[in-house]
Amino acid sequence: MVPLGEPAAISESSEGHNAVLAEKRWLKILAGYRQPRAGRSAFELAVTVVPFALFWAAAWAAVHYSFWPGLILVVPAAAFLLRLFMIQHDCGHGSFFARRGVDDWVGRTIGILTLTPYDYWRRAHAEHHASAGNLDERGVGDIETLTIAEYNALSRWGRLGYRLYRHPAVMFGIGPAWLFIFKQRLPFGMMRSGALPWVSTMATNLAIAAVAALLIWAVGIVPFLLVHLPTVLLAGAAGVWLFYVQHQFEETHWSKEPDWQFQHAALHGASHYDLPPVLRWITGNIGIHHVHHLSSRVPYYRLPEVLRDHPELADLGRITLMESLRCVKLVLWDEQTKRLVSFRDAARLAAAQ
């Protein structure tokens, strides 16, 4: 005799299997968008690096001629530096020119401007892509995220440290400065991973020092610091914000082995950050992050094609600019409700139990 509950269980299992097959089907669909266009890639690089240089030079001219309101030009300079990082990001995935040698050297060169050692960053970022949304594989290339149970198990000082780490002033102010100016000067997290992270980091440091020395010789140390330091910090803060909000939204996905599946984590653990057109262009369409995580070899300028041809993907994990501001308070993963919650919500859940 078959128990009454079994057909439902079989049905749920069948639905889950069909969902996995449907998600895997997207990999085959997205393979058709992976081929970059060399002319378009070169154009994207040119329309990013040239405006960056022009805005940087104009900001320096404002300092040189004591036209202090002109320092506002560091904002567009930072925007184009952020866009350069997005190109470096695509190079790291081998998706910008789709020629590994060209992508690598373009990425390494841009890394001098973004203060990001390319080969070290690429390896850490690859680990992030391979394990995003996996509760058993946190720690490399991620925003540190604790479950409610893990947070409650910490000492008083441990909880205070996590609260400070998650505070917006630290996450988007002190954090980017620490990351881009100090942390990336040594291959933290990969000290024993062979020579490449060390060679990449030290070579980038030497190149940064050489370029900085040349610019200081040409424009003076004070103008250099007044222009370049805020440019780097603004671009870094924006970059950290983008990385944060693309995974730290309420309906994101986290799971443990063996439930974790790459395709499901990509589609549901990364957001579609639906930005206004200008910001979408400046950020290299990185807001279409769920598609990027599912197929990282799709060049960033082809991601809008994917949504145009497959509009059903547009609503998955979609958050607007205004909605994203509320994501700052989401700091702990609730394994019961499968969502990110605030410290206040976590305390309320604990009190109700």
C-alpha positions in Angstrom: 0.0 0.0 0.0 1.4 3.4 -1.0 1.4 6.1 1.7 -0.8 9.1 1.0 2.1 11.4 1.2 4.3 9.7 -1.4 2.7 11.0 -4.6 3.2 14.6 -3.4 6.8 13.8 -2.5 7.4 12.3 -6.0 5.7 15.3 -7.5 8.0 17.7 -5.6 11.0 15.7 -6.5 10.0 15.8 -10.2 9.4 19.5 -10.1 12.8 20.1 -8.5 14.4 17.9 -11.2 12.7 19.8 -14.0 13.7 23.1 -12.4 17.4 22.0 -12.4 17.1 20.9 -16.1 15.6 24.3 -17.0 18.4 26.2 -15.2 21.0 24.1 -17.0 19.3 24.8 -20.3 20.2 28.5 -19.8 23.9 27.5 -20.0 23.4 26.3 -23.6 21.3 29.4 -24.5 23.9 31.8 -23.1 26.7 30.1 -25.0 25.4 31.9 -28.1 26.3 35.3 -26.5 29.9 34.4 -25.4 31.7 35.6 -28.5 33.0 39.2 -28.2 33.4 41.5 -31.1 37.0 42.7 -31.3 36.1 46.1 -32.8 33.5 46.7 -30.1 35.8 45.7 -27.3 38.5 48.1 -28.6 35.9 50.9 -28.9 34.7 50.2 -25.3 38.3 50.5 -24.0 38.9 53.7 -25.9 35.7 55.5 -24.8 36.6 54.6 -21.2 40.3 55.3 -20.9 40.3 58.6 -23.0 37.6 60.3 -20.9 39.2 59.1 -17.7 42.5 60.7 -18.7 40.8 63.9 -19.8 38.7 64.3 -16.6 41.8 63.5 -14.5 43.8 66.2 -16.4 41.0 68.7 -16.1 40.8 68.1 -12.4 44.6 68.7 -12.1 44.3 71.9 -14.2 41.6 73.1 -11.7 44.1 72.6 -8.9 46.9 74.1 -10.8 45.0 77.3 -11.5 43.4 77.3 -8.0 39.9 76.9 -9.4 38.8 74.7 -6.5 35.2 74.1 -7.7 36.8 72.3 -10.6 37.8 69.5 -8.2 34.2 68.2 -8.8 35.7 66.7 -12.0 37.2 63.9 -9.8 33.6 62.5 -9.7 33.4 61.7 -13.5 37.1 60.7 -13.4 36.1 58.2 -10.7 33.2 57.0 -12.8 35.4 56.2 -15.7 38.0 54.6 -13.4 35.1 52.3 -12.2 34.3 51.5 -15.8 37.9 50.6 -16.4 37.7 48.2 -13.5 34.7 46.6 -15.2 36.8 46.1 -18.3 39.6 44.6 -16.2 36.9 42.4 -14.7 35.9 41.1 -18.1 39.5 40.5 -19.0 39.8 38.4 -15.9 37.0 36.2 -17.2 38.6 36.0 -20.6 35.5 37.6 -22.1 36.7 41.0 -23.4 38.8 40.0 -26.4 38.5 36.3 -25.9 42.3 36.0 -26.5 43.9 35.1 -23.2 47.2 36.8 -23.8 45.5 40.1 -24.9 42.9 40.0 -22.1 45.6 39.3 -19.5 47.9 42.2 -20.5 45.0 44.6 -20.9 43.9 43.6 -17.4 47.3 43.9 -15.9 47.8 47.4 -17.4 44.4 48.6 -16.1 45.3 47.1 -12.7 48.0 49.8 -12.4 45.3 52.5 -12.5 42.8 50.6 -10.4 45.5 49.6 -7.8 44.3 45.9 -8.3 47.0 43.2 -9.0 45.3 41.4 -11.9 46.4 37.8 -11.6 45.9 37.8 -7.8 42.5 39.3 -8.1 41.5 37.0 -11.0 42.2 33.9 -9.0 40.3 35.2 -5.9 37.4 36.2 -8.2 37.3 32.8 -9.8 36.8 31.3 -6.4 34.0 33.7 -5.7 32.2 32.6 -8.9 32.8 28.9 -8.2 31.3 29.1 -4.7 28.8 32.0 -4.6 25.8 31.2 -2.5 27.5 28.2 -0.9 27.4 28.4 2.9 30.1 25.8 3.1 32.5 27.7 0.8 32.5 31.3 2.2 35.6 33.4 2.7 37.4 34.2 -0.6 36.3 37.2 -2.7 33.1 37.6 -0.7 31.4 40.0 1.6 31.6 38.2 5.0 28.1 37.0 5.8 27.2 35.0 8.9 24.1 33.0 9.7 22.0 34.1 12.7 23.2 31.0 14.5 26.8 31.8 13.8 26.4 35.4 14.9 24.7 34.3 18.1 27.6 31.9 18.9 30.2 34.7 18.8 31.6 36.3 21.9 30.4 39.8 22.7 33.6 41.2 21.1 33.1 39.0 18.1 29.5 40.3 17.6 30.8 43.9 18.0 33.5 43.2 15.4 30.9 41.9 12.9 28.6 44.9 13.5 31.4 47.3 12.9 32.4 45.4 9.7 28.9 45.6 8.5 28.4 49.3 9.4 28.0 51.4 6.2 30.8 53.8 7.2 33.2 50.9 7.4 31.8 48.9 4.5 31.7 51.7 2.0 34.2 54.2 3.5 37.1 52.7 5.4 36.7 49.4 3.7 37.5 50.5 0.1 40.4 52.6 1.3 41.8 49.6 3.2 41.2 47.3 0.3 42.6 49.3 -2.6 45.4 51.2 -0.9 46.7 48.7 1.6 45.3 45.2 1.4 45.9 44.6 -2.3 49.6 45.5 -1.9 50.1 41.9 -0.6 48.4 38.7 -1.8 46.4 38.2 1.4 44.6 34.9 1.4 47.0 33.4 -1.2 50.3 33.7 0.7 51.0 29.9 0.0 49.4 29.6 -3.4 52.6 29.7 -5.4 54.5 32.4 -7.1 51.9 34.0 -9.4 49.9 35.9 -6.8 53.2 37.3 -5.4 54.6 38.2 -8.9 51.3 39.8 -9.9 51.1 41.8 -6.7 54.7 43.0 -6.5 54.9 43.8 -10.2 51.7 45.8 -10.0 53.1 47.6 -6.9 56.3 48.5 -8.8 54.3 49.8 -11.8 52.0 51.8 -9.5 55.1 53.4 -7.8 56.6 54.2 -11.2 53.5 55.8 -12.6 52.9 57.7 -9.4 56.5 58.9 -9.3 56.2 60.1 -12.9 52.9 61.9 -12.3 54.3 63.5 -9.1 57.3 64.7 -11.0 55.1 66.1 -13.7 52.3 67.8 -11.6 53.6 67.9 -8.1 52.8 65.7 -5.1 50.0 67.8 -3.6 48.0 68.1 -6.9 48.6 64.4 -7.5 47.1 63.5 -4.1 44.3 66.0 -4.4 43.2 64.5 -7.7 44.1 60.9 -7.6 43.4 59.9 -4.1 39.7 61.0 -4.1 39.3 59.5 -7.6 40.5 56.1 -6.4 38.5 56.2 -3.2 35.2 57.2 -4.9 35.7 54.6 -7.6 36.5 52.0 -4.9 33.5 52.8 -2.8 31.2 52.6 -5.8 32.8 49.2 -6.8 32.3 47.8 -3.3 28.7 49.0 -3.3 28.0 47.3 -6.6 29.6 44.0 -5.4 27.7 44.3 -2.1 24.2 44.9 -3.5 24.6 42.3 -6.2 24.6 39.5 -3.6 23.3 41.1 -0.4 19.6 41.5 -1.1 16.7 40.0 0.8 15.7 37.3 -1.6 19.2 36.1 -2.4 20.1 32.4 -2.2 22.4 30.6 0.1 22.5 26.8 0.7 24.8 24.0 1.9 26.0 20.9 0.2 24.5 18.8 -1.3 21.6 21.2 -2.0 23.8 23.9 -3.5 23.7 23.9 -7.3 25.8 26.3 -9.4 23.0 27.3 -11.8 20.4 27.9 -9.2 22.9 29.9 -7.0 23.8 32.0 -10.1 20.3 32.8 -11.1 18.9 33.4 -7.6 21.9 34.3 -5.5 22.9 37.3 -7.7 20.6 40.2 -8.4 19.5 42.0 -11.5 20.4 45.5 -10.3 18.2 47.5 -12.7 20.0 50.9 -12.9 19.1 54.0 -14.9 20.7 53.9 -18.4 23.6 56.2 -17.7 24.6 54.3 -14.5 24.1 51.0 -16.4 26.6 52.2 -19.0 29.2 53.5 -16.5 29.0 50.2 -14.5 29.5 48.1 -17.6 26.1 46.4 -17.2 27.4 44.6 -14.1 24.0 45.0 -12.6 22.8 42.1 -14.9 24.7 40.1 -12.4 22.6 36.9 -12.4 23.3 36.3 -16.1 27.0 37.2 -15.6 27.3 34.6 -12.8 25.5 32.0 -14.9 27.9 32.6 -17.9 30.8 34.8 -17.0 32.2 34.5 -20.5 29.5 36.8 -22.0 31.1 40.2 -22.6 29.5 42.9 -20.5 28.3 44.8 -23.6 26.3 41.7 -24.7 24.4 41.3 -21.4 21.6 43.6 -22.5 21.2 41.4 -25.6 20.4 38.5 -23.3 17.6 40.4 -21.5 16.3 41.7 -24.8 16.1 38.2 -26.3 15.0 36.5 -23.0 12.9 39.0 -21.0 11.9 36.3 -18.6 15.3 36.7 -17.0 14.8 40.4 -16.3 12.5 39.9 -13.3 14.8 37.4 -11.5 16.3 39.0 -8.4 15.4 42.5 -9.8 16.0 45.4 -7.5 15.9 49.1 -8.4 18.2 51.8 -7.3 15.9 53.0 -4.5 15.2 49.4 -3.4 18.9 48.8 -3.2 19.3 51.4 -0.5 17.4 49.2 1.9 19.9 46.3 1.4 22.4 48.0 3.7 20.5 46.8 6.8 20.5 43.1 5.6 23.4 41.5 7.5 22.5 38.0 8.6 21.3 34.9 6.8 18.2 33.3 8.3 18.4 29.6 7.6 14.8 29.1 8.6 13.2 31.6 6.3 15.9 31.5 3.6 16.4 35.2 3.5 18.8 38.0 4.6 17.6 39.9 7.7 18.7 42.9 9.8 20.1 42.7 13.3 16.7 43.9 14.6 14.8 41.2 12.7 17.2 38.6 14.0 16.6 39.7 17.6 12.9 39.7 17.0 13.0 36.1 15.6 15.1 35.0 18.6 12.6 36.6 21.0 9.7 34.8 19.3 11.3 31.4 19.7 
